[in-house]
Amino acid sequence: MPVPELSDGNPFGAHRVLEPHGVLPQPAQKLDNDMSRIWDNEILVDVDTLNVDSASFTQIKEQAGGDEQRIAQIIVETVQARGKQHNPVTGSGGMFIGRVAQVGSRLADRGLAVGDPVVSLVSLSLTPLRIDKILEVRKDVDQVRIQGQAVLFESGVYARMPDDMPPTLALAALDVAGAPAQTRRLVRDGDTVVILGASGKSGILCAAVARQQAGPTGTVIGAGHTVQRVERLKTLGLCHEVVALDATDALACHKIIHDLTGGRMANLVINCVNIPNTEMASILMCRDGGTVYFFSM
């Protein structure tokens, strides 16, 4: 049965903000995640999977000591306290897969029907979410299967699930789609590009795009922090050079890239890592007048 509708919802979802007054949903401390009614400009979704962003999931795993039950508990506690999956440490969220449960009457022209599979392309840090039960924690892919519901606002962006790839793969790719899109915009023919965290989801996609955009005279340098990740990068063949480095050690990073480039350094450094304190290394690997793109949270 459809849930009742309320009218005159704010296009940006401000009607769901409980505290503090006057802010938008993303910086809000708490959202209204009551799904027993929706506004006429909302889409109610039955959520199947949360794709927690890498920085957030890494922090949660560390806090939980890797224990899956504790990971689930931390996520549930965050949603209970904030009405959304908005990590209070990293400030980041993620996205979800689900099926449309109800479309508000003001959004009837969106072409969505009950049961349509959708992926949210706005952050969980601004998405009202209710978790009824956590079914599975997938530590290897930063995903959590749940029973619950979420709301997409009138201004929210979403995509229909593609039918030519597994749902979890589609979610992972869509989650980091902004990074390769920016890479395509930023890389010029002949550029030297350094990618930190090049063996992760966003890093791999960035490396593929950077190699294409930089052309035959460009150089793509992929960096990983473990032997296993470095070997993975070499196997993929996306980077001209693959190096192992600690992105929190700014001086060591500078020396490695200085030696690799003959002192020219990088035109563009793309930071895709999921740990803190890597900003200075990114800056030191970049030449004067170059660009550093922080995709990392």
C-alpha positions, 0 to 999 in steps of 0.5 A: 500500500502507498504511504501518505503524501505531504505537500510543498516539499523543498526541492533540495530536501530541507523539509527533512532537516531536523537539526540544525535549522536552516541548513541543507541535508548534507551538512545537517546533523540529523534528518527525518528518516520516517518513511511512513509518509513522503512528500509529493516531490520525493521518491521512496526506495526499498534499499538492497545494498549500501555502497559505503565510500572507501574512506568511510568504510576503511575508518569503520573497519579500523574502529571495529577491528575488522569485526563484521558484527561491529561494522554493522553495529556502527553503521546502524548506530550512525543511521539511528543517530543521524537519519542518514549514513553520514560518517561523523569521522570522515564526513562522507557517505556512499550510495545505494542500490534499490527498487522504487517503492513509491513516486511522489505525485509531483514527480510523475513525469520522471518515467519511474515505476514501482519496482524499477531498479535504481542507483543513487548518484547523490551521497548517503551523507544527504540521503534520509535512510532507515535500516531495518536489518543488516543482512551481510557485510562485504568487507572486500568491496565496502558494501552492506546488504540491508533491508531498509528504505531511503528517500531521493529528493526532487533535486537528487540524481539517480540512474537506472541499473544497467542490465549488462553487469552485476548490480554490485559491480555497477554500483561500485563503478557508478560510485566513483564515476566522478573521478574518471570523468574529471580525469578526462577533463584534466589530462592533456596530451603529453602530460605526466600523471601520478595517481595515488591509490591507483589499484583501487576502484577509482584509481583503476578507472582514472589510470585507464582514462589518463593513459588514453588522454595523455597519448603516446607521449604522456606518462601515467605513474600508478602508485600503490602502498603494498607489494600486492597492489603494485603487482596488481597494477602491473598485471593490468598494464594501465600505467607506464610506471608502477611504484610502491610508496607511502602517501603519508610520507611527503618527502619520500614521495617527492624523491620517488617522483623526482627520480622517475621524471628527471626532476620534471615532476607531474603535470597532474596528481590524482589522489584516490587514497582512502587514508588521511594525511596525504595532501602534502605528498600530492602537492610535492609530487606536482610541478609548479603550475600543475594541478592536484585533484583530490578525489579522496575524502 
